């Protein structure tokens, strides 16, 4: 093993260097846009049921009235849960829980 190979294998960045690297990575991603959705529930319908839908029909969802809604990243990862609130003439979500491990 050459001296160069040996030094590469034993190189361990200092905690300060790792922290600086993390700050740079965070800064690089800070302005990346992602889709964030608020889901109140879901259901499954056949194509026949979909084609029969008309104004006034009700589609039953899998959530109870008053249950927390999910804040979802890119249609896949649940980031948080919350409750619907009015913000002027629009709706918003008040965050009540942050999901610590979205993969769980």
Backbone atoms as SQL, in Angstrom:
CREATE TABLE atoms (id INTEGER PRIMARY KEY, chain TEXT, resi INTEGER, resn TEXT, atom TEXT, x REAL, y REAL, z REAL);
INSERT INTO atoms VALUES
  (1, 'A', 1, 'UNK', 'N', 0.840, -1.165, 0.000),
  (2, 'A', 1, 'UNK', 'CA', 0.000, 0.000, 0.000),
  (3, 'A', 1, 'UNK', 'C', 0.893, 1.238, 0.000),
  (4, 'A', 2, 'UNK', 'N', 0.591, 2.182, -0.855),
  (5, 'A', 2, 'UNK', 'CA', 1.407, 3.391, -0.925),
  (6, 'A', 2, 'UNK', 'C', 1.007, 4.345, 0.196),
  (7, 'A', 3, 'UNK', 'N', 1.865, 5.325, 0.447),
  (8, 'A', 3, 'UNK', 'CA', 1.586, 6.318, 1.480),
  (9, 'A', 3, 'UNK', 'C', 0.306, 7.086, 1.142),
  (10, 'A', 4, 'UNK', 'N', 0.072, 7.351, -0.164),
  (11, 'A', 4, 'UNK', 'CA', -1.118, 8.080, -0.583),
  (12, 'A', 4, 'UNK', 'C', -2.372, 7.275, -0.290),
  (13, 'A', 5, 'UNK', 'N', -2.364, 5.961, -0.623),
  (14, 'A', 5, 'UNK', 'CA', -3.522, 5.111, -0.355),
  (15, 'A', 5, 'UNK', 'C', -3.773, 5.015, 1.145),
  (16, 'A', 6, 'UNK', 'N', -2.743, 4.885, 1.900),
  (17, 'A', 6, 'UNK', 'CA', -2.869, 4.757, 3.339),
  (18, 'A', 6, 'UNK', 'C', -3.488, 6.018, 3.945),
  (19, 'A', 7, 'UNK', 'N', -3.053, 7.181, 3.511),
  (20, 'A', 7, 'UNK', 'CA', -3.586, 8.415, 4.083),
  (21, 'A', 7, 'UNK', 'C', -5.036, 8.626, 3.667),
  (22, 'A', 8, 'UNK', 'N', -5.439, 8.198, 2.443),
  (23, 'A', 8, 'UNK', 'CA', -6.826, 8.337, 2.010),
  (24, 'A', 8, 'UNK', 'C', -7.752, 7.482, 2.870),
  (25, 'A', 9, 'UNK', 'N', -7.337, 6.266, 3.180),
  (26, 'A', 9, 'UNK', 'CA', -8.175, 5.369, 3.964),
  (27, 'A', 9, 'UNK', 'C', -8.340, 5.854, 5.390),
  (28, 'A', 10, 'UNK', 'N', -7.343, 6.476, 5.947),
  (29, 'A', 10, 'UNK', 'CA', -7.414, 6.879, 7.338),
  (30, 'A', 10, 'UNK', 'C', -7.952, 8.298, 7.505),
  (31, 'A', 11, 'UNK', 'N', -8.261, 8.981, 6.399),
  (32, 'A', 11, 'UNK', 'CA', -8.762, 10.354, 6.496),
  (33, 'A', 11, 'UNK', 'C', -10.159, 10.355, 7.083),
  (34, 'A', 12, 'UNK', 'N', -10.322, 11.042, 8.159),
  (35, 'A', 12, 'UNK', 'CA', -11.619, 11.205, 8.822),
  (36, 'A', 12, 'UNK', 'C', -11.825, 12.700, 9.025),
  (37, 'A', 13, 'UNK', 'N', -12.855, 13.298, 8.382),
  (38, 'A', 13, 'UNK', 'CA', -13.046, 14.738, 8.552),
  (39, 'A', 13, 'UNK', 'C', -13.358, 15.072, 10.003),
  (40, 'A', 14, 'UNK', 'N', -12.919, 16.228, 10.416),
  (41, 'A', 14, 'UNK', 'CA', -13.169, 16.677, 11.783),
  (42, 'A', 14, 'UNK', 'C', -14.652, 16.980, 11.954),
  (43, 'A', 15, 'UNK', 'N', -15.143, 16.993, 13.193),
  (44, 'A', 15, 'UNK', 'CA', -16.548, 17.364, 13.408),
  (45, 'A', 15, 'UNK', 'C', -16.877, 18.746, 12.843),
  (46, 'A', 16, 'UNK', 'N', -15.946, 19.689, 12.939),
  (47, 'A', 16, 'UNK', 'CA', -16.187, 21.024, 12.374),
  (48, 'A', 16, 'UNK', 'C', -16.322, 20.960, 10.855),
  (49, 'A', 17, 'UNK', 'N', -15.484, 20.145, 10.208),
  (50, 'A', 17, 'UNK', 'CA', -15.555, 20.009, 8.753),
  (51, 'A', 17, 'UNK', 'C', -16.873, 19.343, 8.339),
  (52, 'A', 18, 'UNK', 'N', -17.322, 18.343, 9.083),
  (53, 'A', 18, 'UNK', 'CA', -18.602, 17.690, 8.774),
  (54, 'A', 18, 'UNK', 'C', -19.755, 18.670, 8.941),
  (55, 'A', 19, 'UNK', 'N', -19.713, 19.471, 10.001),
  (56, 'A', 19, 'UNK', 'CA', -20.770, 20.458, 10.235),
  (57, 'A', 19, 'UNK', 'C', -20.792, 21.498, 9.119),
  (58, 'A', 20, 'UNK', 'N', -19.632, 21.961, 8.697),
  (59, 'A', 20, 'UNK', 'CA', -19.557, 22.938, 7.603),
  (60, 'A', 20, 'UNK', 'C', -20.104, 22.334, 6.320),
  (61, 'A', 21, 'UNK', 'N', -19.790, 21.078, 6.062),
  (62, 'A', 21, 'UNK', 'CA', -20.286, 20.388, 4.872),
  (63, 'A', 21, 'UNK', 'C', -21.809, 20.275, 4.905),
  (64, 'A', 22, 'UNK', 'N', -22.367, 19.968, 6.071),
  (65, 'A', 22, 'UNK', 'CA', -23.817, 19.874, 6.204),
  (66, 'A', 22, 'UNK', 'C', -24.484, 21.230, 5.950),
  (67, 'A', 23, 'UNK', 'N', -23.877, 22.310, 6.444),
  (68, 'A', 23, 'UNK', 'CA', -24.432, 23.649, 6.212),
  (69, 'A', 23, 'UNK', 'C', -24.442, 23.981, 4.720),
  (70, 'A', 24, 'UNK', 'N', -23.381, 23.594, 4.017),
  (71, 'A', 24, 'UNK', 'CA', -23.318, 23.836, 2.572),
  (72, 'A', 24, 'UNK', 'C', -24.412, 23.051, 1.870),
  (73, 'A', 25, 'UNK', 'N', -24.590, 21.772, 2.238),
  (74, 'A', 25, 'UNK', 'CA', -25.634, 20.951, 1.613),
  (75, 'A', 25, 'UNK', 'C', -27.018, 21.539, 1.883),
  (76, 'A', 26, 'UNK', 'N', -27.271, 21.952, 3.119),
  (77, 'A', 26, 'UNK', 'CA', -28.565, 22.545, 3.447),
  (78, 'A', 26, 'UNK', 'C', -28.803, 23.807, 2.616),
  (79, 'A', 27, 'UNK', 'N', -27.792, 24.629, 2.454),
  (80, 'A', 27, 'UNK', 'CA', -27.923, 25.858, 1.670),
  (81, 'A', 27, 'UNK', 'C', -28.219, 25.529, 0.209),
  (82, 'A', 28, 'UNK', 'N', -27.620, 24.471, -0.316),
  (83, 'A', 28, 'UNK', 'CA', -27.844, 24.085, -1.707),
  (84, 'A', 28, 'UNK', 'C', -29.286, 23.654, -1.937),
  (85, 'A', 29, 'UNK', 'N', -29.895, 22.998, -0.956),
  (86, 'A', 29, 'UNK', 'CA', -31.250, 22.485, -1.118),
  (87, 'A', 29, 'UNK', 'C', -32.330, 23.448, -0.631),
  (88, 'A', 30, 'UNK', 'N', -31.953, 24.508, 0.029),
  (89, 'A', 30, 'UNK', 'CA', -32.921, 25.416, 0.638),
  (90, 'A', 30, 'UNK', 'C', -33.927, 25.967, -0.369),
  (91, 'A', 31, 'UNK', 'N', -33.531, 26.208, -1.611),
  (92, 'A', 31, 'UNK', 'CA', -34.428, 26.800, -2.610),
  (93, 'A', 31, 'UNK', 'C', -35.014, 25.786, -3.588),
  (94, 'A', 32, 'UNK', 'N', -34.821, 24.496, -3.333),
  (95, 'A', 32, 'UNK', 'CA', -35.410, 23.470, -4.188),
  (96, 'A', 32, 'UNK', 'C', -36.903, 23.385, -3.875),
  (97, 'A', 33, 'UNK', 'N', -37.727, 23.436, -4.903),
  (98, 'A', 33, 'UNK', 'CA', -39.177, 23.361, -4.712),
  (99, 'A', 33, 'UNK', 'C', -39.636, 21.909, -4.720),
  (100, 'A', 34, 'UNK', 'N', -40.563, 21.595, -3.830),
  (101, 'A', 34, 'UNK', 'CA', -41.190, 20.270, -3.782),
  (102, 'A', 34, 'UNK', 'C', -42.695, 20.477, -3.673),
  (103, 'A', 35, 'UNK', 'N', -43.446, 19.471, -4.068),
  (104, 'A', 35, 'UNK', 'CA', -44.897, 19.535, -3.959),
  (105, 'A', 35, 'UNK', 'C', -45.306, 19.107, -2.557),
  (106, 'A', 36, 'UNK', 'N', -46.098, 19.940, -1.900),
  (107, 'A', 36, 'UNK', 'CA', -46.634, 19.616, -0.581),
  (108, 'A', 36, 'UNK', 'C', -48.161, 19.633, -0.701),
  (109, 'A', 37, 'UNK', 'N', -48.787, 18.534, -0.286),
  (110, 'A', 37, 'UNK', 'CA', -50.237, 18.391, -0.375),
  (111, 'A', 37, 'UNK', 'C', -50.827, 18.176, 1.011),
  (112, 'A', 38, 'UNK', 'N', -52.103, 18.499, 1.156),
  (113, 'A', 38, 'UNK', 'CA', -52.842, 18.207, 2.377),
  (114, 'A', 38, 'UNK', 'C', -53.942, 17.211, 1.999),
  (115, 'A', 39, 'UNK', 'N', -53.884, 16.023, 2.571),
  (116, 'A', 39, 'UNK', 'CA', -54.841, 14.962, 2.240),
  (117, 'A', 39, 'UNK', 'C', -55.832, 14.783, 3.372),
  (118, 'A', 40, 'UNK', 'N', -57.123, 14.862, 3.037),
  (119, 'A', 40, 'UNK', 'CA', -58.144, 14.653, 4.058),
  (120, 'A', 40, 'UNK', 'C', -58.604, 13.202, 4.113),
  (121, 'A', 41, 'UNK', 'N', -58.265, 12.423, 3.130),
  (122, 'A', 41, 'UNK', 'CA', -58.643, 11.012, 3.112),
  (123, 'A', 41, 'UNK', 'C', -58.573, 10.470, 1.700),
  (124, 'A', 42, 'UNK', 'N', -58.886, 9.176, 1.589),
  (125, 'A', 42, 'UNK', 'CA', -58.859, 8.544, 0.261),
  (126, 'A', 42, 'UNK', 'C', -59.859, 7.402, 0.231),
  (127, 'A', 43, 'UNK', 'N', -60.125, 6.923, -0.977),
  (128, 'A', 43, 'UNK', 'CA', -61.013, 5.788, -1.183),
  (129, 'A', 43, 'UNK', 'C', -60.674, 5.144, -2.512),
  (130, 'A', 44, 'UNK', 'N', -61.236, 3.997, -2.769),
  (131, 'A', 44, 'UNK', 'CA', -61.069, 3.327, -4.062),
  (132, 'A', 44, 'UNK', 'C', -62.426, 3.251, -4.746),
  (133, 'A', 45, 'UNK', 'N', -62.432, 3.594, -6.016),
  (134, 'A', 45, 'UNK', 'CA', -63.643, 3.498, -6.829),
  (135, 'A', 45, 'UNK', 'C', -63.316, 2.749, -8.105),
  (136, 'A', 46, 'UNK', 'N', -64.286, 2.013, -8.604),
  (137, 'A', 46, 'UNK', 'CA', -64.113, 1.372, -9.911),
  (138, 'A', 46, 'UNK', 'C', -64.305, 2.439, -10.991),
  (139, 'A', 47, 'UNK', 'N', -63.878, 2.128, -12.202),
  (140, 'A', 47, 'UNK', 'CA', -64.101, 3.066, -13.302),
  (141, 'A', 47, 'UNK', 'C', -65.590, 3.287, -13.525),
  (142, 'A', 48, 'UNK', 'N', -66.378, 2.256, -13.300),
  (143, 'A', 48, 'UNK', 'CA', -67.828, 2.399, -13.429),
  (144, 'A', 48, 'UNK', 'C', -68.375, 3.393, -12.423),
  (145, 'A', 49, 'UNK', 'N', -67.911, 3.298, -11.160),
  (146, 'A', 49, 'UNK', 'CA', -68.356, 4.235, -10.128),
  (147, 'A', 49, 'UNK', 'C', -67.910, 5.656, -10.462),
  (148, 'A', 50, 'UNK', 'N', -66.672, 5.786, -10.973),
  (149, 'A', 50, 'UNK', 'CA', -66.183, 7.118, -11.366),
  (150, 'A', 50, 'UNK', 'C', -67.037, 7.719, -12.474),
  (151, 'A', 51, 'UNK', 'N', -67.360, 6.916, -13.464),
  (152, 'A', 51, 'UNK', 'CA', -68.129, 7.446, -14.597),
  (153, 'A', 51, 'UNK', 'C', -69.560, 7.792, -14.199),
  (154, 'A', 52, 'UNK', 'N', -70.049, 7.214, -13.099),
  (155, 'A', 52, 'UNK', 'CA', -71.410, 7.498, -12.635),
  (156, 'A', 52, 'UNK', 'C', -71.488, 8.743, -11.749),
  (157, 'A', 53, 'UNK', 'N', -70.356, 9.309, -11.355),
  (158, 'A', 53, 'UNK', 'CA', -70.372, 10.478, -10.471),
  (159, 'A', 53, 'UNK', 'C', -71.018, 11.677, -11.155),
  (160, 'A', 54, 'UNK', 'N', -71.852, 12.358, -10.395),
  (161, 'A', 54, 'UNK', 'CA', -72.541, 13.556, -10.883),
  (162, 'A', 54, 'UNK', 'C', -72.513, 14.604, -9.783),
  (163, 'A', 55, 'UNK', 'N', -72.713, 15.872, -10.137),
  (164, 'A', 55, 'UNK', 'CA', -72.786, 16.910, -9.107),
  (165, 'A', 55, 'UNK', 'C', -73.822, 16.539, -8.044),
  (166, 'A', 56, 'UNK', 'N', -73.432, 16.697, -6.794),
  (167, 'A', 56, 'UNK', 'CA', -74.314, 16.360, -5.678),
  (168, 'A', 56, 'UNK', 'C', -74.025, 15.000, -5.066),
  (169, 'A', 57, 'UNK', 'N', -73.348, 14.124, -5.809),
  (170, 'A', 57, 'UNK', 'CA', -72.975, 12.826, -5.239),
  (171, 'A', 57, 'UNK', 'C', -71.936, 13.037, -4.142),
  (172, 'A', 58, 'UNK', 'N', -71.897, 12.111, -3.199),
  (173, 'A', 58, 'UNK', 'CA', -70.932, 12.165, -2.105),
  (174, 'A', 58, 'UNK', 'C', -69.997, 10.971, -2.231),
  (175, 'A', 59, 'UNK', 'N', -68.697, 11.220, -2.156),
  (176, 'A', 59, 'UNK', 'CA', -67.691, 10.161, -2.168),
  (177, 'A', 59, 'UNK', 'C', -67.201, 9.998, -0.738),
  (178, 'A', 60, 'UNK', 'N', -67.436, 8.831, -0.153),
  (179, 'A', 60, 'UNK', 'CA', -67.040, 8.577, 1.233),
  (180, 'A', 60, 'UNK', 'C', -65.536, 8.297, 1.296),
  (181, 'A', 61, 'UNK', 'N', -64.866, 8.949, 2.248),
  (182, 'A', 61, 'UNK', 'CA', -63.425, 8.779, 2.429),
  (183, 'A', 61, 'UNK', 'C', -63.144, 7.910, 3.648),
  (184, 'A', 62, 'UNK', 'N', -61.889, 7.532, 3.822),
  (185, 'A', 62, 'UNK', 'CA', -61.492, 6.626, 4.902),
  (186, 'A', 62, 'UNK', 'C', -61.167, 7.338, 6.210),
  (187, 'A', 63, 'UNK', 'N', -61.476, 8.628, 6.330),
  (188, 'A', 63, 'UNK', 'CA', -61.180, 9.388, 7.549),
  (189, 'A', 63, 'UNK', 'C', -62.470, 9.844, 8.215),
  (190, 'A', 64, 'UNK', 'N', -62.463, 9.840, 9.537),
  (191, 'A', 64, 'UNK', 'CA', -63.606, 10.344, 10.299),
  (192, 'A', 64, 'UNK', 'C', -63.603, 11.869, 10.281),
  (193, 'A', 65, 'UNK', 'N', -64.772, 12.443, 10.442),
  (194, 'A', 65, 'UNK', 'CA', -64.891, 13.899, 10.549),
  (195, 'A', 65, 'UNK', 'C', -64.070, 14.352, 11.751),
  (196, 'A', 66, 'UNK', 'N', -63.248, 15.368, 11.573),
  (197, 'A', 66, 'UNK', 'CA', -62.425, 15.885, 12.655),
  (198, 'A', 66, 'UNK', 'C', -61.083, 15.192, 12.808),
  (199, 'A', 67, 'UNK', 'N', -60.852, 14.126, 12.056),
  (200, 'A', 67, 'UNK', 'CA', -59.556, 13.438, 12.136),
  (201, 'A', 67, 'UNK', 'C', -58.477, 14.334, 11.536),
  (202, 'A', 68, 'UNK', 'N', -57.231, 14.199, 12.012),
  (203, 'A', 68, 'UNK', 'CA', -56.159, 15.021, 11.441),
  (204, 'A', 68, 'UNK', 'C', -55.961, 14.719, 9.960),
  (205, 'A', 69, 'UNK', 'N', -55.636, 15.763, 9.198),
  (206, 'A', 69, 'UNK', 'CA', -55.282, 15.543, 7.799),
  (207, 'A', 69, 'UNK', 'C', -53.772, 15.361, 7.707),
  (208, 'A', 70, 'UNK', 'N', -53.309, 14.781, 6.618),
  (209, 'A', 70, 'UNK', 'CA', -51.875, 14.518, 6.451),
  (210, 'A', 70, 'UNK', 'C', -51.257, 15.530, 5.499),
  (211, 'A', 71, 'UNK', 'N', -50.084, 16.026, 5.872),
  (212, 'A', 71, 'UNK', 'CA', -49.284, 16.894, 5.016),
  (213, 'A', 71, 'UNK', 'C', -48.281, 15.977, 4.336),
  (214, 'A', 72, 'UNK', 'N', -48.324, 15.917, 3.001),
  (215, 'A', 72, 'UNK', 'CA', -47.588, 14.913, 2.245),
  (216, 'A', 72, 'UNK', 'C', -46.617, 15.582, 1.273),
  (217, 'A', 73, 'UNK', 'N', -45.397, 15.059, 1.221),
  (218, 'A', 73, 'UNK', 'CA', -44.346, 15.543, 0.329),
  (219, 'A', 73, 'UNK', 'C', -44.309, 14.689, -0.925),
  (220, 'A', 74, 'UNK', 'N', -44.396, 15.331, -2.083),
  (221, 'A', 74, 'UNK', 'CA', -44.302, 14.659, -3.380),
  (222, 'A', 74, 'UNK', 'C', -45.197, 13.433, -3.498),
  (223, 'A', 75, 'UNK', 'N', -46.405, 13.520, -2.949),
  (224, 'A', 75, 'UNK', 'CA', -47.422, 12.469, -3.041),
  (225, 'A', 75, 'UNK', 'C', -47.015, 11.137, -2.425),
  (226, 'A', 76, 'UNK', 'N', -45.968, 11.135, -1.586),
  (227, 'A', 76, 'UNK', 'CA', -45.476, 9.876, -1.045),
  (228, 'A', 76, 'UNK', 'C', -45.202, 9.881, 0.444),
  (229, 'A', 77, 'UNK', 'N', -44.569, 10.910, 0.953),
  (230, 'A', 77, 'UNK', 'CA', -44.035, 10.897, 2.317),
  (231, 'A', 77, 'UNK', 'C', -44.873, 11.793, 3.220),
  (232, 'A', 78, 'UNK', 'N', -45.427, 11.208, 4.293),
  (233, 'A', 78, 'UNK', 'CA', -46.187, 11.991, 5.262),
  (234, 'A', 78, 'UNK', 'C', -45.195, 12.732, 6.156),
  (235, 'A', 79, 'UNK', 'N', -45.231, 14.053, 6.098),
  (236, 'A', 79, 'UNK', 'CA', -44.330, 14.891, 6.889),
  (237, 'A', 79, 'UNK', 'C', -44.933, 15.311, 8.222),
  (238, 'A', 80, 'UNK', 'N', -46.253, 15.553, 8.213),
  (239, 'A', 80, 'UNK', 'CA', -46.898, 16.097, 9.400),
  (240, 'A', 80, 'UNK', 'C', -48.392, 15.804, 9.335),
  (241, 'A', 81, 'UNK', 'N', -49.057, 16.097, 10.444),
  (242, 'A', 81, 'UNK', 'CA', -50.514, 16.011, 10.508),
  (243, 'A', 81, 'UNK', 'C', -51.025, 17.333, 11.061),
  (244, 'A', 82, 'UNK', 'N', -52.258, 17.650, 10.735),
  (245, 'A', 82, 'UNK', 'CA', -52.782, 18.921, 11.199),
  (246, 'A', 82, 'UNK', 'C', -54.279, 19.007, 11.070),
  (247, 'A', 83, 'UNK', 'N', -54.783, 20.221, 11.272),
  (248, 'A', 83, 'UNK', 'CA', -56.216, 20.474, 11.188),
  (249, 'A', 83, 'UNK', 'C', -56.472, 21.620, 10.228),
  (250, 'A', 84, 'UNK', 'N', -57.602, 21.561, 9.550),
  (251, 'A', 84, 'UNK', 'CA', -57.959, 22.584, 8.575),
  (252, 'A', 84, 'UNK', 'C', -58.372, 23.857, 9.316),
  (253, 'A', 85, 'UNK', 'N', -57.868, 24.991, 8.827),
  (254, 'A', 85, 'UNK', 'CA', -58.229, 26.293, 9.377),
  (255, 'A', 85, 'UNK', 'C', -58.546, 27.241, 8.221),
  (256, 'A', 86, 'UNK', 'N', -59.281, 28.284, 8.522),
  (257, 'A', 86, 'UNK', 'CA', -59.555, 29.325, 7.527),
  (258, 'A', 86, 'UNK', 'C', -58.472, 30.383, 7.608),
  (259, 'A', 87, 'UNK', 'N', -57.973, 30.782, 6.441),
  (260, 'A', 87, 'UNK', 'CA', -56.993, 31.861, 6.346),
  (261, 'A', 87, 'UNK', 'C', -57.572, 32.864, 5.356),
  (262, 'A', 88, 'UNK', 'N', -58.296, 33.818, 5.888),
  (263, 'A', 88, 'UNK', 'CA', -59.005, 34.758, 5.011),
  (264, 'A', 88, 'UNK', 'C', -60.078, 34.009, 4.245),
  (265, 'A', 89, 'UNK', 'N', -60.015, 34.080, 2.914),
  (266, 'A', 89, 'UNK', 'CA', -60.986, 33.393, 2.059),
  (267, 'A', 89, 'UNK', 'C', -60.480, 32.029, 1.592),
  (268, 'A', 90, 'UNK', 'N', -59.404, 31.568, 2.158),
  (269, 'A', 90, 'UNK', 'CA', -58.812, 30.296, 1.732),
  (270, 'A', 90, 'UNK', 'C', -58.682, 29.351, 2.924),
  (271, 'A', 91, 'UNK', 'N', -58.285, 28.130, 2.617),
  (272, 'A', 91, 'UNK', 'CA', -58.025, 27.146, 3.662),
  (273, 'A', 91, 'UNK', 'C', -56.535, 27.059, 3.936),
  (274, 'A', 92, 'UNK', 'N', -56.207, 26.674, 5.141),
  (275, 'A', 92, 'UNK', 'CA', -54.833, 26.409, 5.534),
  (276, 'A', 92, 'UNK', 'C', -54.815, 25.190, 6.433),
  (277, 'A', 93, 'UNK', 'N', -53.631, 24.816, 6.883),
  (278, 'A', 93, 'UNK', 'CA', -53.487, 23.686, 7.792),
  (279, 'A', 93, 'UNK', 'C', -52.649, 24.115, 8.982),
  (280, 'A', 94, 'UNK', 'N', -53.184, 23.937, 10.164),
  (281, 'A', 94, 'UNK', 'CA', -52.419, 24.175, 11.386),
  (282, 'A', 94, 'UNK', 'C', -51.744, 22.856, 11.741),
  (283, 'A', 95, 'UNK', 'N', -50.416, 22.876, 11.788),
  (284, 'A', 95, 'UNK', 'CA', -49.647, 21.672, 12.072),
  (285, 'A', 95, 'UNK', 'C', -49.828, 21.299, 13.545),
  (286, 'A', 96, 'UNK', 'N', -50.218, 20.060, 13.789),
  (287, 'A', 96, 'UNK', 'CA', -50.391, 19.573, 15.158),
  (288, 'A', 96, 'UNK', 'C', -49.364, 18.503, 15.521),
  (289, 'A', 97, 'UNK', 'N', -48.741, 17.909, 14.492),
  (290, 'A', 97, 'UNK', 'CA', -47.765, 16.838, 14.743),
  (291, 'A', 97, 'UNK', 'C', -46.767, 16.782, 13.596),
  (292, 'A', 98, 'UNK', 'N', -45.485, 16.701, 13.920),
  (293, 'A', 98, 'UNK', 'CA', -44.451, 16.471, 12.920),
  (294, 'A', 98, 'UNK', 'C', -44.122, 14.981, 12.968),
  (295, 'A', 99, 'UNK', 'N', -44.105, 14.336, 11.807),
  (296, 'A', 99, 'UNK', 'CA', -43.768, 12.914, 11.744),
  (297, 'A', 99, 'UNK', 'C', -42.255, 12.804, 11.801),
  (298, 'A', 100, 'UNK', 'N', -41.749, 12.220, 12.869),
  (299, 'A', 100, 'UNK', 'CA', -40.309, 12.177, 13.109),
  (300, 'A', 100, 'UNK', 'C', -39.607, 11.241, 12.133),
  (301, 'A', 101, 'UNK', 'N', -40.182, 10.081, 11.863),
  (302, 'A', 101, 'UNK', 'CA', -39.574, 9.120, 10.949),
  (303, 'A', 101, 'UNK', 'C', -40.558, 8.837, 9.826),
  (304, 'A', 102, 'UNK', 'N', -40.507, 9.645, 8.723),
  (305, 'A', 102, 'UNK', 'CA', -41.498, 9.482, 7.644),
  (306, 'A', 102, 'UNK', 'C', -41.498, 8.090, 7.029),
  (307, 'A', 103, 'UNK', 'N', -40.400, 7.347, 7.158),
  (308, 'A', 103, 'UNK', 'CA', -40.345, 6.002, 6.590),
  (309, 'A', 103, 'UNK', 'C', -41.061, 4.967, 7.434),
  (310, 'A', 104, 'UNK', 'N', -41.436, 5.332, 8.645),
  (311, 'A', 104, 'UNK', 'CA', -42.050, 4.348, 9.556),
  (312, 'A', 104, 'UNK', 'C', -43.524, 4.197, 9.287);
